[in-house]
Amino acid sequence: MLDLSLSDDVVVPFMIFAIPVVAVAGGILAGVIKTVSAHRLMEAAVRERMALVARGIDPSKIPPPGDAGLAGSWLMSSPDYPRYRAQGLLIGGVATLAGSLAWLGVTAALRSWEDGDWGIAVVAGSVALALILSGLIIMPRGRQGAPPHAG
């Protein structure tokens, strides 16, 4: 007879692999929603421009439709995009480093050093350091992407 009881040997590996799968699927879904929304905004701006031209307004006096939120994405270029990308890597690295340090703290509090649970924190910490290092490497230097100074 087939045993369908949920033991730790089944649930823990399932959860370990389910969390990244759900995160990746959510990221892809968020990207699709953002792209569709930006396309609809762009389409509305173009329709409005066409309606103004149909009413007889000179097209040179109508401002061109903006990028409708697509600037900074892979679809369009923006001068702030390199800084935005570097900051994203730094934030991801800091969050992953905090998670790995928290895992080390839990492992130390539970005194499970002998079980090898600390290895997960070492791998996550290595990924965090790689993200932070790559964010620092690609961070734009000088005036490019810097906010304008007041005064």
C-alpha positions, 0 to 999 in steps of 0.5 A, a space after each residue: 500500500 502507498 504511504 501518503 503521510 507527510 513527513 519531514 523527509 518529504 515536506 522540507 525538500 519540497 518547500 526548499 525547491 518550491 520557494 524559488 520556483 514560485 519566486 521566479 514565476 512571480 517575477 516573470 508574471 510581474 514583468 509581463 504585467 508591467 510590459 502589458 500595462 506600459 503598452 496600454 499606456 503607450 497605446 492610449 497616448 498614441 490614440 490621444 495624439 491621433 485624435 488631436 491630429 484628426 481635430 486639426 491641431 498641428 502635429 508639431 505643436 503636440 508633444 510626442 507620446 512619452 515612453 509610458 513607463 518603459 524607460 529603464 527597462 530592456 525595451 528602452 534606454 534611459 540615462 539612469 538605468 545603469 545606476 538603477 541596475 547597480 542599485 538592484 544588485 546591491 539591494 539584492 545582495 544586502 537582502 541575501 546577506 541578511 538572510 544568510 546571517 539570519 540562517 547562521 543565527 538560527 543554526 547557532 541558536 539551535 546548536 545544529 552545527 553538526 547537522 551541516 545546516 550552516 552550509 546553506 548559509 555559506 552558499 547564500 552568503 557567497 551569492 550575496 557577496 557576489 551580488 554586492 561585488 557585481 553591483 559595486 563593479 557596474 555602479 556608474 562613476 562620475 556625473 553619469 546617472 548622478 542627480 542634479 545638484 541644487 544651487 
